[in-house]
Amino acid sequence: WAILCLGWHRDIRRNSPDTKGHIALPAAAKRHGGSGSGNTAQHDLARNNFVCFVAWGLPAFQTAAVIVMRLVDADELLGACFVGNQSDKALQVLVATPVFCYWIFGSMNLISGYLVHCRNKEILRNSNALSLQQQLQLATHNSSGIGIFLFIYGAACALLLLAVIYEFANIDVWLSARETSTPLWPYLTRAFMELMLGICCFAWVLGPSISSMYKRQLSLRPLKQTTSGERTIHATH
């Protein structure tokens, strides 16, 4: 998510007009007639070895650190492996701090990209050049889909981060208390947000394919009905 936020921010800035009102479209977008401009920055990031190393290497390093330090814990609500239910140090170092850093990095890119997006819309509203309006509308349309997904994912990450921070702030009290006074809402919120993040990723990856498949099926129905009706008419004649 953080790397996608960086790519979206770069994409918005790349499609922004300069002081003279000109947009420098990337070469890939020019070859495709502008249709690929919304995904150019994401493709550039995917081809960047350092970005791929950071995106996949940091989670792999965290997983290896948990296994080496033998801090694998159990989540009683979901029955899955987790970290930090029995150790405040593990919760701080391996859960709260990485999630906070990732969320801050992604949120800064989202806010910066949103401000540039608002500036582009203002230029589009005040511009009289038809070519500039068409280019800005194309760039805005191509970038709006992934932008909405990133904002929804960021909101879910924020709620997950709040639940983790609240758990870290009170885990010492809960572990030292003899009576069962631990509230369930932080754990329920964390579990629900983890499920929501997976649902958001599923909807973003497979949603367009499923939607296009159903639209294609619905568009074929009138054609089938028309051909069957014509056959009936010919049969009666």
C-alpha positions as CSV (number, residue, x, y, z in Angstrom):
1,W,0.0,0.0,0.0
2,A,2.8,2.5,0.9
3,I,4.6,1.8,-2.4
4,L,1.3,2.2,-4.4
5,C,0.7,5.5,-2.6
6,L,4.2,6.6,-3.8
7,G,3.4,5.5,-7.3
8,W,0.0,7.3,-7.3
9,H,1.7,10.5,-6.1
10,R,4.3,10.3,-8.8
11,D,1.6,9.6,-11.4
12,I,-0.4,12.7,-10.4
13,R,2.7,14.9,-10.5
14,R,3.8,13.5,-13.8
15,N,0.5,14.3,-15.4
16,S,0.3,17.8,-13.9
17,P,0.6,20.8,-16.3
18,D,3.6,23.1,-16.0
19,T,3.5,26.9,-15.5
20,K,2.8,27.3,-19.2
21,G,-0.1,24.9,-19.1
22,H,1.6,22.0,-21.0
23,I,1.5,18.4,-20.0
24,A,4.5,16.2,-20.6
25,L,2.9,12.8,-21.3
26,P,5.2,9.8,-20.9
27,A,6.4,7.9,-23.9
28,A,4.3,4.8,-23.0
29,A,1.2,6.9,-22.8
30,K,1.9,8.5,-26.1
31,R,2.3,5.1,-27.8
32,H,-1.0,4.0,-26.5
33,G,-2.8,7.3,-27.2
34,G,-2.8,8.4,-23.6
35,S,-4.7,5.4,-22.3
36,G,-1.8,4.1,-20.3
37,S,-0.9,7.3,-18.4
38,G,-2.8,6.2,-15.3
39,N,-0.7,3.2,-14.8
40,T,2.7,4.5,-16.0
41,A,4.1,5.3,-12.6
42,Q,3.0,2.0,-11.2
43,H,4.7,0.2,-14.0
44,D,7.9,2.2,-13.5
45,L,7.8,1.3,-9.8
46,A,7.3,-2.3,-10.6
47,R,10.5,-2.2,-12.8
48,N,12.5,-0.5,-10.1
49,N,14.6,-3.1,-8.4
50,F,15.1,-1.0,-5.2
51,V,11.4,-0.4,-4.8
52,C,10.6,-4.0,-5.3
53,F,13.3,-4.9,-2.7
54,V,11.8,-2.5,-0.2
55,A,8.2,-3.6,-0.9
56,W,8.9,-7.3,-0.5
57,G,12.2,-7.2,1.6
58,L,10.9,-5.3,4.6
59,P,8.0,-7.6,5.3
60,A,10.2,-10.6,4.7
61,F,12.8,-9.2,7.1
62,Q,10.1,-8.6,9.8
63,T,8.8,-12.2,9.4
64,A,12.3,-13.6,9.7
65,A,13.0,-11.5,12.8
66,V,9.8,-12.8,14.4
67,I,10.8,-16.4,13.7
68,V,14.4,-16.0,14.8
69,M,13.5,-14.2,18.0
70,R,10.7,-16.8,18.7
71,L,8.0,-14.2,19.2
72,V,5.3,-16.0,17.2
73,D,2.1,-15.6,19.2
74,A,-1.5,-16.8,18.7
75,D,-4.5,-14.7,18.0
76,E,-7.3,-16.3,20.1
77,L,-10.1,-14.6,18.1
78,L,-9.0,-15.8,14.6
79,G,-6.9,-18.8,15.6
80,A,-4.0,-17.4,13.5
81,C,-0.4,-16.6,14.2
82,F,0.3,-13.1,15.5
83,V,2.9,-11.1,17.3
84,G,2.6,-9.1,20.5
85,N,-0.3,-10.6,22.4
86,Q,2.0,-11.7,25.3
87,S,4.9,-9.2,24.9
88,D,4.7,-5.4,24.9
89,K,8.2,-5.2,23.4
90,A,7.4,-7.4,20.5
91,L,4.1,-5.4,19.9
92,Q,6.0,-2.1,19.9
93,V,9.0,-3.2,17.8
94,L,7.5,-5.6,15.3
95,V,3.9,-4.4,15.0
96,A,3.1,-0.8,16.1
97,T,6.3,0.9,14.9
98,P,6.4,-0.7,11.3
99,V,2.6,-0.1,10.8
100,F,3.0,3.5,12.0
101,C,6.0,4.2,9.7
102,Y,4.2,2.7,6.7
103,W,1.0,4.6,7.4
104,I,2.8,7.9,7.8
105,F,4.8,7.4,4.6
106,G,1.7,6.4,2.6
107,S,-0.5,9.1,4.1
108,M,2.1,11.8,3.2
109,N,2.1,10.7,-0.4
110,L,-1.7,10.5,-0.5
111,I,-2.1,14.0,0.9
112,S,0.5,15.4,-1.5
113,G,-1.1,13.7,-4.4
114,Y,-4.5,14.8,-3.4
115,L,-3.4,18.4,-3.2
116,V,-1.9,18.2,-6.7
117,H,-5.1,16.5,-7.9
118,C,-7.1,19.5,-6.6
119,R,-4.7,21.9,-8.3
120,N,-5.2,20.0,-11.6
121,K,-9.0,20.2,-11.3
122,E,-8.7,23.9,-10.7
123,I,-6.6,24.3,-13.8
124,L,-9.0,22.2,-15.7
125,R,-11.9,24.4,-14.6
126,N,-10.1,27.7,-15.5
127,S,-8.5,26.5,-18.7
128,N,-9.9,27.3,-22.2
129,A,-7.6,25.1,-24.2
130,L,-9.5,22.0,-25.4
131,S,-6.4,19.8,-25.7
132,L,-5.3,20.6,-22.2
133,Q,-8.8,19.8,-20.8
134,Q,-8.9,16.5,-22.6
135,Q,-5.5,15.5,-21.4
136,L,-6.3,16.5,-17.8
137,Q,-9.6,14.7,-17.9
138,L,-7.9,11.5,-19.2
139,A,-5.2,11.7,-16.5
140,T,-7.8,12.4,-13.8
141,H,-10.0,9.5,-14.9
142,N,-7.1,7.0,-15.1
143,S,-5.8,7.9,-11.6
144,S,-9.1,8.2,-9.8
145,G,-9.7,4.5,-9.5
146,I,-6.5,3.6,-7.7
147,G,-6.7,6.8,-5.7
148,I,-10.1,5.8,-4.2
149,F,-8.8,2.4,-3.4
150,L,-5.7,3.8,-1.6
151,F,-7.8,6.3,0.5
152,I,-10.2,3.5,1.6
153,Y,-7.3,1.2,2.4
154,G,-5.6,4.1,4.3
155,A,-8.7,4.7,6.4
156,A,-8.8,1.0,7.3
157,C,-5.1,1.1,8.2
158,A,-5.6,4.1,10.4
159,L,-8.3,2.2,12.4
160,L,-6.0,-0.8,12.6
161,L,-3.1,1.4,13.8
162,L,-5.4,3.0,16.5
163,A,-6.3,-0.4,17.8
164,V,-2.7,-1.5,17.9
165,I,-1.5,1.7,19.7
166,Y,-4.3,1.4,22.3
167,E,-3.4,-2.2,22.9
168,F,0.3,-1.3,23.3
169,A,-0.6,1.5,25.8
170,N,-2.6,-0.9,28.0
171,I,-1.0,-4.3,27.5
172,D,1.0,-4.0,30.8
173,V,-2.1,-3.3,32.8
174,W,-4.0,-6.1,31.2
175,L,-1.2,-8.7,31.7
176,S,-0.7,-7.7,35.3
177,A,-4.4,-7.6,36.3
178,R,-5.6,-10.7,38.0
179,E,-9.2,-10.3,37.1
180,T,-10.4,-10.6,33.5
181,S,-10.9,-6.9,32.8
182,T,-9.4,-6.8,29.3
183,P,-11.8,-5.1,26.8
184,L,-12.5,-6.9,23.6
185,W,-13.1,-4.0,21.3
186,P,-9.4,-3.4,20.4
187,Y,-9.0,-7.0,19.4
188,L,-12.3,-7.1,17.6
189,T,-11.4,-3.8,15.7
190,R,-8.0,-5.2,14.8
191,A,-9.5,-8.5,13.5
192,F,-12.2,-6.7,11.6
193,M,-9.8,-4.2,10.0
194,E,-7.5,-7.0,9.0
195,L,-10.4,-8.7,7.2
196,M,-11.5,-5.4,5.6
197,L,-8.0,-4.9,4.2
198,G,-8.1,-8.3,2.6
199,I,-11.6,-7.6,1.2
200,C,-10.4,-4.2,-0.2
201,C,-7.5,-5.9,-2.0
202,F,-9.8,-8.6,-3.3
203,A,-12.3,-6.0,-4.6
204,W,-9.6,-3.9,-6.2
205,V,-7.9,-6.9,-7.9
206,L,-10.9,-9.0,-9.0
207,G,-13.7,-6.4,-9.0
208,P,-13.1,-5.0,-12.5
209,S,-12.7,-8.4,-14.0
210,I,-16.0,-9.7,-12.4
211,S,-17.8,-6.5,-13.4
212,S,-16.7,-6.6,-17.0
213,M,-17.7,-10.3,-17.2
214,Y,-21.2,-9.6,-16.0
215,K,-21.5,-6.6,-18.3
216,R,-20.5,-8.7,-21.2
217,Q,-23.0,-11.4,-20.3
218,L,-25.8,-8.8,-19.9
219,S,-24.9,-7.2,-23.3
220,L,-25.1,-10.6,-25.0
221,R,-28.7,-11.4,-23.7
222,P,-30.5,-8.9,-26.0
223,L,-28.6,-10.2,-29.0
224,K,-29.7,-13.8,-28.1
225,Q,-33.3,-12.7,-27.6
226,T,-33.3,-10.9,-31.0
227,T,-31.8,-13.8,-32.9
228,S,-34.3,-16.2,-31.3
229,G,-37.2,-13.8,-32.1
230,E,-36.1,-13.6,-35.8
231,R,-35.9,-17.4,-36.0
232,T,-39.5,-17.6,-34.7
233,I,-40.7,-15.1,-37.2
234,H,-39.0,-16.9,-40.1
235,A,-40.5,-20.2,-38.9
236,T,-44.0,-18.8,-38.8
237,H,-43.6,-17.4,-42.3
